[in-house]
Amino acid sequence: ILVVTQGHHMKRSLGVFRKIFGSQAEVVPSVAPELRFDEKNPKTALERLEAFRTWVHESAGYLVYKRRGWL
């Protein structure tokens, strides 16, 4: 199964797919580019703020998914 999503979503996405399919299928990541900001080097204050907001959202989302047993 090919999982295509942006890099910041990948950990959570792979975890969900691997939990669902276990050893029944190989789950392969494919990272799509982030268009709102440069993930590796956000240049402006707005890009850095968006990168931080995205990180907080994904970190909280991962914890929620873990707590609900989806990972």
All heavy atoms as TSV, in Angstrom:
chain	resi	resn	atom	element	x	y	z
A	1	ILE	N	N	0.856	-1.163	0.000
A	1	ILE	CA	C	0.000	0.000	0.000
A	1	ILE	C	C	0.900	1.221	0.000
A	1	ILE	O	O	1.780	1.345	0.854
A	1	ILE	CB	C	-0.916	0.000	1.243
A	1	ILE	CG1	C	-1.838	-1.200	1.177
A	1	ILE	CG2	C	-1.678	1.299	1.327
A	1	ILE	CD1	C	-2.641	-1.416	2.410
A	2	LEU	N	N	0.692	2.108	-0.944
A	2	LEU	CA	C	1.476	3.336	-1.051
A	2	LEU	C	C	0.726	4.449	-0.325
A	2	LEU	O	O	-0.401	4.784	-0.678
A	2	LEU	CB	C	1.686	3.703	-2.519
A	2	LEU	CG	C	2.511	4.940	-2.797
A	2	LEU	CD1	C	3.934	4.769	-2.286
A	2	LEU	CD2	C	2.518	5.234	-4.286
A	3	VAL	N	N	1.350	5.006	0.704
A	3	VAL	CA	C	0.761	6.099	1.471
A	3	VAL	C	C	1.424	7.395	1.012
A	3	VAL	O	O	2.624	7.578	1.194
A	3	VAL	CB	C	0.968	5.902	2.988
A	3	VAL	CG1	C	0.423	7.084	3.760
A	3	VAL	CG2	C	0.319	4.616	3.443
A	4	VAL	N	N	0.632	8.276	0.407
A	4	VAL	CA	C	1.148	9.552	-0.094
A	4	VAL	C	C	0.556	10.670	0.749
A	4	VAL	O	O	-0.663	10.835	0.803
A	4	VAL	CB	C	0.782	9.764	-1.584
A	4	VAL	CG1	C	1.340	11.093	-2.085
A	4	VAL	CG2	C	1.283	8.621	-2.434
A	5	THR	N	N	1.428	11.414	1.417
A	5	THR	CA	C	1.003	12.571	2.202
A	5	THR	C	C	2.217	13.451	2.450
A	5	THR	O	O	3.339	13.085	2.110
A	5	THR	CB	C	0.344	12.140	3.532
A	5	THR	OG1	O	-0.240	13.288	4.151
A	5	THR	CG2	C	1.336	11.489	4.471
A	6	GLN	N	N	1.984	14.607	3.024
A	6	GLN	CA	C	3.091	15.507	3.328
A	6	GLN	C	C	3.909	14.929	4.479
A	6	GLN	O	O	3.403	14.150	5.292
A	6	GLN	CB	C	2.568	16.893	3.666
A	6	GLN	CG	C	1.926	17.541	2.451
A	6	GLN	CD	C	1.125	18.761	2.803
A	6	GLN	OE1	O	0.498	18.827	3.844
A	6	GLN	NE2	N	1.128	19.735	1.909
A	7	GLY	N	N	5.166	15.320	4.539
A	7	GLY	CA	C	6.094	14.759	5.507
A	7	GLY	C	C	5.623	14.848	6.951
A	7	GLY	O	O	5.794	13.907	7.726
A	8	HIS	N	N	5.025	15.966	7.311
A	8	HIS	CA	C	4.620	16.118	8.710
A	8	HIS	C	C	3.446	15.213	9.079
A	8	HIS	O	O	3.211	14.960	10.251
A	8	HIS	CB	C	4.320	17.586	9.052
A	8	HIS	CG	C	3.396	18.266	8.096
A	8	HIS	ND1	N	3.850	18.958	7.012
A	8	HIS	CD2	C	2.065	18.348	8.063
A	8	HIS	CE1	C	2.834	19.454	6.345
A	8	HIS	NE2	N	1.732	19.098	6.968
A	9	HIS	N	N	2.704	14.693	8.111
A	9	HIS	CA	C	1.606	13.759	8.379
A	9	HIS	C	C	2.063	12.302	8.360
A	9	HIS	O	O	1.317	11.417	8.777
A	9	HIS	CB	C	0.515	13.879	7.315
A	9	HIS	CG	C	-0.177	15.187	7.264
A	9	HIS	ND1	N	-0.924	15.683	8.305
A	9	HIS	CD2	C	-0.250	16.109	6.279
A	9	HIS	CE1	C	-1.425	16.853	7.960
A	9	HIS	NE2	N	-1.028	17.136	6.735
A	10	MET	N	N	3.261	12.041	7.860
A	10	MET	CA	C	3.657	10.678	7.527
A	10	MET	C	C	3.700	9.733	8.737
A	10	MET	O	O	3.222	8.604	8.655
A	10	MET	CB	C	5.003	10.670	6.811
A	10	MET	CG	C	5.335	9.347	6.186
A	10	MET	SD	S	4.108	8.744	4.992
A	10	MET	CE	C	4.417	9.816	3.603
A	11	LYS	N	N	4.254	10.158	9.859
A	11	LYS	CA	C	4.376	9.265	11.018
A	11	LYS	C	C	3.005	8.745	11.444
A	11	LYS	O	O	2.806	7.545	11.654
A	11	LYS	CB	C	5.058	9.997	12.173
A	11	LYS	CG	C	5.245	9.154	13.411
A	11	LYS	CD	C	5.958	9.944	14.493
A	11	LYS	CE	C	6.123	9.137	15.758
A	11	LYS	NZ	N	6.749	9.897	16.837
A	12	ARG	N	N	2.055	9.652	11.533
A	12	ARG	CA	C	0.705	9.277	11.956
A	12	ARG	C	C	0.019	8.428	10.883
A	12	ARG	O	O	-0.601	7.411	11.189
A	12	ARG	CB	C	-0.094	10.551	12.245
A	12	ARG	CG	C	-1.399	10.310	12.896
A	12	ARG	CD	C	-2.018	11.522	13.548
A	12	ARG	NE	N	-1.870	12.776	12.862
A	12	ARG	CZ	C	-2.845	13.663	12.728
A	12	ARG	NH1	N	-4.040	13.416	13.210
A	12	ARG	NH2	N	-2.634	14.810	12.135
A	13	SER	N	N	0.157	8.809	9.635
A	13	SER	CA	C	-0.476	8.067	8.540
A	13	SER	C	C	0.056	6.641	8.440
A	13	SER	O	O	-0.719	5.684	8.320
A	13	SER	CB	C	-0.249	8.789	7.208
A	13	SER	OG	O	-0.818	10.067	7.238
A	14	LEU	N	N	1.370	6.497	8.478
A	14	LEU	CA	C	1.961	5.159	8.410
A	14	LEU	C	C	1.513	4.306	9.596
A	14	LEU	O	O	1.222	3.118	9.438
A	14	LEU	CB	C	3.477	5.235	8.373
A	14	LEU	CG	C	4.106	5.687	7.066
A	14	LEU	CD1	C	5.619	5.783	7.213
A	14	LEU	CD2	C	3.736	4.770	5.923
A	15	GLY	N	N	1.476	4.917	10.769
A	15	GLY	CA	C	1.047	4.184	11.956
A	15	GLY	C	C	-0.359	3.635	11.820
A	15	GLY	O	O	-0.628	2.482	12.167
A	16	VAL	N	N	-1.262	4.448	11.280
A	16	VAL	CA	C	-2.652	4.015	11.104
A	16	VAL	C	C	-2.730	2.870	10.099
A	16	VAL	O	O	-3.366	1.838	10.354
A	16	VAL	CB	C	-3.540	5.198	10.650
A	16	VAL	CG1	C	-4.909	4.709	10.204
A	16	VAL	CG2	C	-3.678	6.219	11.762
A	17	PHE	N	N	-2.081	3.032	8.948
A	17	PHE	CA	C	-2.135	1.988	7.922
A	17	PHE	C	C	-1.479	0.699	8.403
A	17	PHE	O	O	-1.978	-0.390	8.138
A	17	PHE	CB	C	-1.495	2.471	6.619
A	17	PHE	CG	C	-2.436	3.270	5.766
A	17	PHE	CD1	C	-2.565	4.635	5.950
A	17	PHE	CD2	C	-3.198	2.654	4.784
A	17	PHE	CE1	C	-3.434	5.380	5.175
A	17	PHE	CE2	C	-4.077	3.387	4.002
A	17	PHE	CZ	C	-4.199	4.754	4.198
A	18	ARG	N	N	-0.368	0.815	9.105
A	18	ARG	CA	C	0.299	-0.391	9.609
A	18	ARG	C	C	-0.538	-1.084	10.672
A	18	ARG	O	O	-0.542	-2.303	10.785
A	18	ARG	CB	C	1.688	-0.042	10.117
A	18	ARG	CG	C	2.621	0.238	8.952
A	18	ARG	CD	C	4.016	0.589	9.380
A	18	ARG	NE	N	4.867	0.717	8.202
A	18	ARG	CZ	C	5.894	1.532	8.119
A	18	ARG	NH1	N	6.242	2.284	9.160
A	18	ARG	NH2	N	6.603	1.603	7.015
A	19	LYS	N	N	-1.250	-0.306	11.471
A	19	LYS	CA	C	-2.130	-0.903	12.482
A	19	LYS	C	C	-3.281	-1.643	11.805
A	19	LYS	O	O	-3.655	-2.740	12.208
A	19	LYS	CB	C	-2.664	0.187	13.410
A	19	LYS	CG	C	-3.731	-0.274	14.371
A	19	LYS	CD	C	-3.235	-0.311	15.756
A	19	LYS	CE	C	-4.328	-0.843	16.668
A	19	LYS	NZ	N	-4.067	-0.639	18.024
A	20	ILE	N	N	-3.848	-1.046	10.768
A	20	ILE	CA	C	-4.980	-1.654	10.072
A	20	ILE	C	C	-4.567	-2.931	9.343
A	20	ILE	O	O	-5.234	-3.959	9.452
A	20	ILE	CB	C	-5.599	-0.655	9.064
A	20	ILE	CG1	C	-6.298	0.481	9.812
A	20	ILE	CG2	C	-6.587	-1.364	8.135
A	20	ILE	CD1	C	-6.720	1.627	8.924
A	21	PHE	N	N	-3.466	-2.873	8.593
A	21	PHE	CA	C	-3.101	-3.990	7.725
A	21	PHE	C	C	-2.083	-4.947	8.330
A	21	PHE	O	O	-1.925	-6.065	7.833
A	21	PHE	CB	C	-2.583	-3.462	6.376
A	21	PHE	CG	C	-3.658	-2.787	5.583
A	21	PHE	CD1	C	-3.746	-1.407	5.547
A	21	PHE	CD2	C	-4.606	-3.526	4.903
A	21	PHE	CE1	C	-4.748	-0.777	4.829
A	21	PHE	CE2	C	-5.607	-2.910	4.184
A	21	PHE	CZ	C	-5.689	-1.529	4.148
A	22	GLY	N	N	-1.393	-4.532	9.395
A	22	GLY	CA	C	-0.425	-5.404	10.044
A	22	GLY	C	C	0.552	-5.991	9.047
A	22	GLY	O	O	1.121	-5.289	8.229
A	23	SER	N	N	0.705	-7.303	9.079
A	23	SER	CA	C	1.643	-7.960	8.165
A	23	SER	C	C	0.956	-8.437	6.886
A	23	SER	O	O	1.577	-9.087	6.059
A	23	SER	CB	C	2.305	-9.141	8.872
A	23	SER	OG	O	1.313	-10.067	9.264
A	24	GLN	N	N	-0.321	-8.096	6.708
A	24	GLN	CA	C	-1.055	-8.519	5.515
A	24	GLN	C	C	-0.601	-7.782	4.257
A	24	GLN	O	O	-0.772	-8.288	3.152
A	24	GLN	CB	C	-2.556	-8.288	5.691
A	24	GLN	CG	C	-3.167	-9.083	6.811
A	24	GLN	CD	C	-4.623	-8.706	7.020
A	24	GLN	OE1	O	-5.231	-8.016	6.220
A	24	GLN	NE2	N	-5.182	-9.172	8.120
A	25	ALA	N	N	-0.044	-6.588	4.424
A	25	ALA	CA	C	0.374	-5.791	3.271
A	25	ALA	C	C	1.578	-4.937	3.657
A	25	ALA	O	O	1.718	-4.521	4.804
A	25	ALA	CB	C	-0.762	-4.891	2.803
A	26	GLU	N	N	2.418	-4.680	2.683
A	26	GLU	CA	C	3.550	-3.779	2.904
A	26	GLU	C	C	3.054	-2.345	2.743
A	26	GLU	O	O	2.371	-2.016	1.773
A	26	GLU	CB	C	4.645	-4.062	1.877
A	26	GLU	CG	C	5.863	-3.189	2.068
A	26	GLU	CD	C	6.951	-3.455	1.042
A	26	GLU	OE1	O	6.767	-4.299	0.154
A	26	GLU	OE2	O	7.990	-2.783	1.149
A	27	VAL	N	N	3.370	-1.512	3.694
A	27	VAL	CA	C	2.975	-0.105	3.662
A	27	VAL	C	C	4.219	0.717	3.346
A	27	VAL	O	O	5.208	0.675	4.079
A	27	VAL	CB	C	2.354	0.335	5.007
A	27	VAL	CG1	C	1.971	1.801	4.968
A	27	VAL	CG2	C	1.142	-0.528	5.340
A	28	VAL	N	N	4.160	1.466	2.241
A	28	VAL	CA	C	5.321	2.202	1.745
A	28	VAL	C	C	5.008	3.703	1.746
A	28	VAL	O	O	3.993	4.128	1.184
A	28	VAL	CB	C	5.674	1.746	0.312
A	28	VAL	CG1	C	6.856	2.518	-0.232
A	28	VAL	CG2	C	5.934	0.250	0.284
A	29	PRO	N	N	5.890	4.522	2.359
A	29	PRO	CA	C	5.651	5.964	2.367
A	29	PRO	C	C	6.131	6.645	1.081
A	29	PRO	O	O	7.115	6.238	0.477
A	29	PRO	CB	C	6.483	6.449	3.559
A	29	PRO	CG	C	7.608	5.468	3.637
A	29	PRO	CD	C	7.031	4.149	3.192
A	30	SER	N	N	5.413	7.682	0.682
A	30	SER	CA	C	5.830	8.541	-0.425
A	30	SER	C	C	5.459	9.975	-0.032
A	30	SER	O	O	4.282	10.309	0.077
A	30	SER	CB	C	5.122	8.147	-1.715
A	30	SER	OG	O	5.537	8.982	-2.767
A	31	VAL	N	N	6.471	10.785	0.193
A	31	VAL	CA	C	6.244	12.139	0.718
A	31	VAL	C	C	5.915	13.114	-0.404
A	31	VAL	O	O	6.649	13.225	-1.384
A	31	VAL	CB	C	7.478	12.632	1.505
A	31	VAL	CG1	C	7.263	14.051	2.000
A	31	VAL	CG2	C	7.754	11.698	2.674
A	32	ALA	N	N	4.799	13.803	-0.251
A	32	ALA	CA	C	4.404	14.867	-1.171
A	32	ALA	C	C	4.988	16.184	-0.660
A	32	ALA	O	O	5.132	16.374	0.548
A	32	ALA	CB	C	2.883	14.961	-1.240
A	33	PRO	N	N	5.328	17.097	-1.548
A	33	PRO	CA	C	5.938	18.349	-1.095
A	33	PRO	C	C	4.952	19.245	-0.346
A	33	PRO	O	O	3.766	19.270	-0.651
A	33	PRO	CB	C	6.388	19.018	-2.395
A	33	PRO	CG	C	5.528	18.424	-3.455
A	33	PRO	CD	C	5.199	17.038	-3.001
A	34	GLU	N	N	5.473	19.955	0.628
A	34	GLU	CA	C	4.705	20.965	1.362
A	34	GLU	C	C	4.777	22.250	0.550
A	34	GLU	O	O	5.869	22.705	0.206
A	34	GLU	CB	C	5.303	21.171	2.753
A	34	GLU	CG	C	4.735	22.337	3.531
A	34	GLU	CD	C	3.237	22.256	3.718
A	34	GLU	OE1	O	2.778	21.389	4.465
A	34	GLU	OE2	O	2.530	23.083	3.111
A	35	LEU	N	N	3.642	22.835	0.225
A	35	LEU	CA	C	3.619	24.028	-0.619
A	35	LEU	C	C	3.488	25.330	0.174
A	35	LEU	O	O	3.761	26.399	-0.353
A	35	LEU	CB	C	2.483	23.923	-1.642
A	35	LEU	CG	C	2.542	22.701	-2.556
A	35	LEU	CD1	C	1.326	22.656	-3.455
A	35	LEU	CD2	C	3.827	22.691	-3.357
A	36	ARG	N	N	3.076	25.242	1.436
A	36	ARG	CA	C	2.859	26.462	2.222
A	36	ARG	C	C	4.141	27.055	2.782
A	36	ARG	O	O	4.229	28.252	3.003
A	36	ARG	CB	C	1.890	26.184	3.376
A	36	ARG	CG	C	0.500	25.798	2.912
A	36	ARG	CD	C	-0.343	25.334	4.069
A	36	ARG	NE	N	0.280	24.138	4.643
A	36	ARG	CZ	C	0.010	23.666	5.850
A	36	ARG	NH1	N	-0.844	24.276	6.624
A	36	ARG	NH2	N	0.604	22.580	6.287
A	37	PHE	N	N	5.138	26.194	3.048
A	37	PHE	CA	C	6.399	26.666	3.616
A	37	PHE	C	C	7.479	25.633	3.355
A	37	PHE	O	O	7.188	24.472	3.066
A	37	PHE	CB	C	6.269	26.939	5.125
A	37	PHE	CG	C	5.803	25.758	5.927
A	37	PHE	CD1	C	6.712	24.850	6.458
A	37	PHE	CD2	C	4.456	25.541	6.153
A	37	PHE	CE1	C	6.283	23.761	7.189
A	37	PHE	CE2	C	4.019	24.453	6.888
A	37	PHE	CZ	C	4.941	23.563	7.410
A	38	ASP	N	N	8.735	26.056	3.450
A	38	ASP	CA	C	9.871	25.153	3.284
A	38	ASP	C	C	10.053	24.400	4.598
A	38	ASP	O	O	10.448	24.982	5.601
A	38	ASP	CB	C	11.119	25.957	2.932
A	38	ASP	CG	C	12.345	25.090	2.697
A	38	ASP	OD1	O	12.300	23.881	2.968
A	38	ASP	OD2	O	13.357	25.646	2.236
A	39	GLU	N	N	9.760	23.099	4.593
A	39	GLU	CA	C	9.799	22.318	5.835
A	39	GLU	C	C	11.182	22.271	6.466
A	39	GLU	O	O	11.314	22.254	7.682
A	39	GLU	CB	C	9.334	20.888	5.580
A	39	GLU	CG	C	7.852	20.782	5.348
A	39	GLU	CD	C	7.408	19.355	5.160
A	39	GLU	OE1	O	7.806	18.739	4.157
A	39	GLU	OE2	O	6.658	18.873	6.025
A	40	LYS	N	N	12.207	22.232	5.654
A	40	LYS	CA	C	13.562	22.115	6.187
A	40	LYS	C	C	14.162	23.456	6.583
A	40	LYS	O	O	15.044	23.517	7.427
A	40	LYS	CB	C	14.465	21.423	5.168
A	40	LYS	CG	C	14.055	19.987	4.944
A	40	LYS	CD	C	14.984	19.279	4.018
A	40	LYS	CE	C	14.487	17.848	3.865
A	40	LYS	NZ	N	15.259	17.076	2.950
A	41	ASN	N	N	13.682	24.544	5.970
A	41	ASN	CA	C	14.264	25.856	6.258
A	41	ASN	C	C	13.236	26.964	6.027
A	41	ASN	O	O	13.344	27.707	5.058
A	41	ASN	CB	C	15.509	26.076	5.385
A	41	ASN	CG	C	16.233	27.348	5.748
A	41	ASN	OD1	O	16.122	27.842	6.856
A	41	ASN	ND2	N	16.959	27.892	4.794
A	42	PRO	N	N	12.244	27.081	6.932
A	42	PRO	CA	C	11.274	28.165	6.762
A	42	PRO	C	C	11.984	29.519	6.889
A	42	PRO	O	O	12.709	29.749	7.850
A	42	PRO	CB	C	10.259	27.937	7.878
A	42	PRO	CG	C	10.894	26.989	8.820
A	42	PRO	CD	C	11.978	26.273	8.102
A	43	LYS	N	N	11.781	30.379	5.907
A	43	LYS	CA	C	12.577	31.603	5.825
A	43	LYS	C	C	11.946	32.807	6.525
A	43	LYS	O	O	12.619	33.537	7.216
A	43	LYS	CB	C	12.861	31.923	4.363
A	43	LYS	CG	C	13.788	30.903	3.729
A	43	LYS	CD	C	13.860	31.080	2.230
A	43	LYS	CE	C	14.710	30.019	1.580
A	43	LYS	NZ	N	14.256	28.661	1.782
A	44	THR	N	N	10.669	33.021	6.354
A	44	THR	CA	C	10.036	34.204	6.930
A	44	THR	C	C	9.410	33.865	8.283
A	44	THR	O	O	9.221	32.692	8.629
A	44	THR	CB	C	8.934	34.737	5.996
A	44	THR	OG1	O	7.867	33.784	5.949
A	44	THR	CG2	C	9.466	34.999	4.592
A	45	ALA	N	N	9.067	34.903	9.010
A	45	ALA	CA	C	8.407	34.703	10.304
A	45	ALA	C	C	7.077	33.971	10.120
A	45	ALA	O	O	6.723	33.103	10.922
A	45	ALA	CB	C	8.191	36.040	10.992
A	46	LEU	N	N	6.348	34.291	9.054
A	46	LEU	CA	C	5.069	33.615	8.802
A	46	LEU	C	C	5.273	32.140	8.479
A	46	LEU	O	O	4.497	31.285	8.923
A	46	LEU	CB	C	4.311	34.308	7.668
A	46	LEU	CG	C	3.705	35.663	8.018
A	46	LEU	CD1	C	3.081	36.308	6.787
A	46	LEU	CD2	C	2.688	35.526	9.132
A	47	GLU	N	N	6.317	31.816	7.721
A	47	GLU	CA	C	6.619	30.412	7.429
A	47	GLU	C	C	7.012	29.664	8.703
A	47	GLU	O	O	6.592	28.524	8.907
A	47	GLU	CB	C	7.733	30.291	6.393
A	47	GLU	CG	C	7.289	30.587	4.982
A	47	GLU	CD	C	8.381	30.307	3.966
A	47	GLU	OE1	O	9.492	29.875	4.342
A	47	GLU	OE2	O	8.122	30.528	2.780
A	48	ARG	N	N	7.808	30.293	9.540
A	48	ARG	CA	C	8.206	29.653	10.792
A	48	ARG	C	C	6.995	29.434	11.702
A	48	ARG	O	O	6.869	28.396	12.350
A	48	ARG	CB	C	9.288	30.473	11.493
A	48	ARG	CG	C	10.636	30.404	10.784
A	48	ARG	CD	C	11.757	31.013	11.592
A	48	ARG	NE	N	11.619	32.443	11.791
A	48	ARG	CZ	C	12.034	33.367	10.927
A	48	ARG	NH1	N	12.621	33.009	9.809
A	48	ARG	NH2	N	11.876	34.644	11.184
A	49	LEU	N	N	6.111	30.415	11.739
A	49	LEU	CA	C	4.899	30.283	12.541
A	49	LEU	C	C	4.018	29.146	12.011
A	49	LEU	O	O	3.500	28.337	12.788
A	49	LEU	CB	C	4.114	31.598	12.536
A	49	LEU	CG	C	2.859	31.647	13.389
A	49	LEU	CD1	C	3.192	31.405	14.857
A	49	LEU	CD2	C	2.161	32.987	13.216
A	50	GLU	N	N	3.880	29.062	10.705
A	50	GLU	CA	C	3.084	27.981	10.104
A	50	GLU	C	C	3.734	26.617	10.359
A	50	GLU	O	O	3.050	25.641	10.649
A	50	GLU	CB	C	2.918	28.217	8.605
A	50	GLU	CG	C	2.025	27.209	7.908
A	50	GLU	CD	C	0.583	27.215	8.393
A	50	GLU	OE1	O	0.115	28.221	8.954
A	50	GLU	OE2	O	-0.086	26.185	8.215
A	51	ALA	N	N	5.053	26.552	10.274
A	51	ALA	CA	C	5.767	25.304	10.551
A	51	ALA	C	C	5.562	24.889	12.011
A	51	ALA	O	O	5.333	23.711	12.305
A	51	ALA	CB	C	7.248	25.462	10.240
A	52	PHE	N	N	5.633	25.843	12.923
A	52	PHE	CA	C	5.433	25.546	14.340
A	52	PHE	C	C	3.996	25.095	14.599
A	52	PHE	O	O	3.752	24.116	15.300
A	52	PHE	CB	C	5.771	26.765	15.193
A	52	PHE	CG	C	5.579	26.531	16.664
A	52	PHE	CD1	C	6.431	25.689	17.359
A	52	PHE	CD2	C	4.537	27.135	17.345
A	52	PHE	CE1	C	6.248	25.449	18.723
A	52	PHE	CE2	C	4.351	26.915	18.701
A	52	PHE	CZ	C	5.210	26.070	19.384
A	53	ARG	N	N	3.041	25.798	13.999
A	53	ARG	CA	C	1.633	25.433	14.155
A	53	ARG	C	C	1.389	24.009	13.640
A	53	ARG	O	O	0.713	23.199	14.274
A	53	ARG	CB	C	0.739	26.413	13.385
A	53	ARG	CG	C	-0.745	26.188	13.640
A	53	ARG	CD	C	-1.625	26.856	12.598
A	53	ARG	NE	N	-1.527	26.231	11.299
A	53	ARG	CZ	C	-2.078	25.053	10.957
A	53	ARG	NH1	N	-2.729	24.351	11.847
A	53	ARG	NH2	N	-1.947	24.563	9.740
A	54	THR	N	N	1.987	23.688	12.517
A	54	THR	CA	C	1.849	22.359	11.934
A	54	THR	C	C	2.464	21.301	12.851
A	54	THR	O	O	1.877	20.237	13.070
A	54	THR	CB	C	2.507	22.320	10.539
A	54	THR	OG1	O	1.838	23.279	9.703
A	54	THR	CG2	C	2.412	20.956	9.904
A	55	TRP	N	N	3.624	21.597	13.403
A	55	TRP	CA	C	4.287	20.665	14.319
A	55	TRP	C	C	3.429	20.415	15.561
A	55	TRP	O	O	3.256	19.264	15.985
A	55	TRP	CB	C	5.664	21.213	14.717
A	55	TRP	CG	C	6.337	20.368	15.748
A	55	TRP	CD1	C	6.998	19.193	15.558
A	55	TRP	CD2	C	6.363	20.621	17.153
A	55	TRP	NE1	N	7.451	18.705	16.757
A	55	TRP	CE2	C	7.075	19.558	17.754
A	55	TRP	CE3	C	5.872	21.648	17.963
A	55	TRP	CZ2	C	7.292	19.501	19.127
A	55	TRP	CZ3	C	6.086	21.575	19.325
A	55	TRP	CH2	C	6.786	20.515	19.889
A	56	VAL	N	N	2.870	21.485	16.139
A	56	VAL	CA	C	2.019	21.344	17.329
A	56	VAL	C	C	0.787	20.505	16.989
A	56	VAL	O	O	0.415	19.584	17.733
A	56	VAL	CB	C	1.600	22.730	17.881
A	56	VAL	CG1	C	0.490	22.606	18.918
A	56	VAL	CG2	C	2.801	23.451	18.459
A	57	HIS	N	N	0.158	20.796	15.855
A	57	HIS	CA	C	-1.037	20.067	15.423
A	57	HIS	C	C	-0.732	18.577	15.249
A	57	HIS	O	O	-1.483	17.717	15.733
A	57	HIS	CB	C	-1.554	20.661	14.110
A	57	HIS	CG	C	-2.722	19.939	13.543
A	57	HIS	ND1	N	-4.021	20.218	13.901
A	57	HIS	CD2	C	-2.791	18.937	12.630
A	57	HIS	CE1	C	-4.834	19.413	13.248
A	57	HIS	NE2	N	-4.116	18.624	12.460
A	58	GLU	N	N	0.352	18.258	14.576
A	58	GLU	CA	C	0.706	16.856	14.337
A	58	GLU	C	C	1.123	16.146	15.618
A	58	GLU	O	O	0.801	14.975	15.809
A	58	GLU	CB	C	1.815	16.753	13.288
A	58	GLU	CG	C	1.311	16.986	11.883
A	58	GLU	CD	C	0.183	16.034	11.494
A	58	GLU	OE1	O	0.285	14.808	11.734
A	58	GLU	OE2	O	-0.813	16.511	10.940
A	59	SER	N	N	1.836	16.842	16.491
A	59	SER	CA	C	2.239	16.238	17.764
A	59	SER	C	C	1.024	15.895	18.611
A	59	SER	O	O	0.918	14.800	19.168
A	59	SER	CB	C	3.164	17.183	18.535
A	59	SER	OG	O	4.349	17.393	17.811
A	60	ALA	N	N	0.079	16.833	18.692
A	60	ALA	CA	C	-1.149	16.592	19.451
A	60	ALA	C	C	-1.971	15.497	18.786
A	60	ALA	O	O	-2.512	14.612	19.463
A	60	ALA	CB	C	-1.963	17.879	19.560
A	61	GLY	N	N	-2.058	15.533	17.464
A	61	GLY	CA	C	-2.806	14.515	16.730
A	61	GLY	C	C	-2.251	13.130	16.963
A	61	GLY	O	O	-3.003	12.162	17.133
A	62	TYR	N	N	-0.931	13.007	16.985
A	62	TYR	CA	C	-0.300	11.707	17.221
A	62	TYR	C	C	-0.671	11.173	18.602
A	62	TYR	O	O	-1.018	10.004	18.756
A	62	TYR	CB	C	1.218	11.813	17.083
A	62	TYR	CG	C	1.902	10.471	17.113
A	62	TYR	CD1	C	2.012	9.706	15.965
A	62	TYR	CD2	C	2.416	9.960	18.298
A	62	TYR	CE1	C	2.624	8.458	15.993
A	62	TYR	CE2	C	3.026	8.717	18.336
A	62	TYR	CZ	C	3.128	7.969	17.176
A	62	TYR	OH	O	3.714	6.736	17.209
A	63	LEU	N	N	-0.631	12.054	19.601
A	63	LEU	CA	C	-0.991	11.632	20.960
A	63	LEU	C	C	-2.452	11.215	21.052
A	63	LEU	O	O	-2.785	10.226	21.716
A	63	LEU	CB	C	-0.698	12.751	21.956
A	63	LEU	CG	C	0.775	13.098	22.152
A	63	LEU	CD1	C	0.911	14.312	23.058
A	63	LEU	CD2	C	1.544	11.911	22.712
A	64	VAL	N	N	-3.333	11.943	20.376
A	64	VAL	CA	C	-4.756	11.594	20.377
A	64	VAL	C	C	-4.969	10.236	19.703
A	64	VAL	O	O	-5.688	9.386	20.225
A	64	VAL	CB	C	-5.592	12.685	19.667
A	64	VAL	CG1	C	-7.020	12.212	19.396
A	64	VAL	CG2	C	-5.607	13.965	20.493
A	65	TYR	N	N	-4.336	10.027	18.555
A	65	TYR	CA	C	-4.471	8.752	17.849
A	65	TYR	C	C	-3.948	7.610	18.702
A	65	TYR	O	O	-4.537	6.539	18.752
A	65	TYR	CB	C	-3.709	8.791	16.525
A	65	TYR	CG	C	-4.468	9.397	15.373
A	65	TYR	CD1	C	-5.240	10.552	15.524
A	65	TYR	CD2	C	-4.397	8.839	14.106
A	65	TYR	CE1	C	-5.915	11.111	14.460
A	65	TYR	CE2	C	-5.075	9.397	13.032
A	65	TYR	CZ	C	-5.839	10.529	13.217
A	65	TYR	OH	O	-6.503	11.076	12.149
A	66	LYS	N	N	-2.832	7.839	19.372
A	66	LYS	CA	C	-2.235	6.814	20.240
A	66	LYS	C	C	-3.203	6.466	21.384
A	66	LYS	O	O	-3.437	5.303	21.682
A	66	LYS	CB	C	-0.912	7.349	20.777
A	66	LYS	CG	C	-0.075	6.345	21.476
A	66	LYS	CD	C	0.820	5.664	20.491
A	66	LYS	CE	C	1.904	4.955	21.239
A	66	LYS	NZ	N	2.336	3.779	20.518
A	67	ARG	N	N	-3.754	7.503	22.014
A	67	ARG	CA	C	-4.656	7.303	23.144
A	67	ARG	C	C	-5.934	6.561	22.725
A	67	ARG	O	O	-6.461	5.740	23.475
A	67	ARG	CB	C	-5.022	8.643	23.765
A	67	ARG	CG	C	-6.030	8.515	24.902
A	67	ARG	CD	C	-6.260	9.796	25.596
A	67	ARG	NE	N	-5.195	9.921	26.576
A	67	ARG	CZ	C	-4.977	10.967	27.329
A	67	ARG	NH1	N	-5.752	12.018	27.206
A	67	ARG	NH2	N	-4.014	10.992	28.201
A	68	ARG	N	N	-6.417	6.839	21.525
A	68	ARG	CA	C	-7.634	6.199	21.031
A	68	ARG	C	C	-7.388	4.780	20.487
A	68	ARG	O	O	-8.319	4.099	20.087
A	68	ARG	CB	C	-8.286	7.057	19.956
A	68	ARG	CG	C	-8.862	8.326	20.519
A	68	ARG	CD	C	-9.525	9.176	19.474
A	68	ARG	NE	N	-10.102	10.359	20.079
A	68	ARG	CZ	C	-10.637	11.352	19.407
A	68	ARG	NH1	N	-10.690	11.301	18.086
A	68	ARG	NH2	N	-11.125	12.391	20.031
A	69	GLY	N	N	-6.105	4.393	20.430
A	69	GLY	CA	C	-5.781	3.054	19.964
A	69	GLY	C	C	-5.724	2.925	18.463
A	69	GLY	O	O	-5.740	1.821	17.919
A	70	TRP	N	N	-5.638	4.051	17.765
A	70	TRP	CA	C	-5.586	4.021	16.303
A	70	TRP	C	C	-4.171	3.794	15.796
A	70	TRP	O	O	-3.964	3.592	14.609
A	70	TRP	CB	C	-6.139	5.310	15.720
A	70	TRP	CG	C	-7.585	5.550	16.056
A	70	TRP	CD1	C	-8.493	4.645	16.534
A	70	TRP	CD2	C	-8.291	6.780	15.949
A	70	TRP	NE1	N	-9.709	5.233	16.727
A	70	TRP	CE2	C	-9.623	6.545	16.372
A	70	TRP	CE3	C	-7.938	8.058	15.531
A	70	TRP	CZ2	C	-10.583	7.540	16.375
A	70	TRP	CZ3	C	-8.909	9.052	15.532
A	70	TRP	CH2	C	-10.211	8.790	15.961
A	71	LEU	N	N	-3.187	3.841	16.686
A	71	LEU	CA	C	-1.789	3.605	16.311
A	71	LEU	C	C	-1.258	2.410	17.072
A	71	LEU	O	O	-1.670	2.105	18.152
A	71	LEU	CB	C	-0.925	4.817	16.659
A	71	LEU	CG	C	-1.210	6.080	15.871
A	71	LEU	CD1	C	-0.421	7.248	16.446
A	71	LEU	CD2	C	-0.826	5.894	14.414
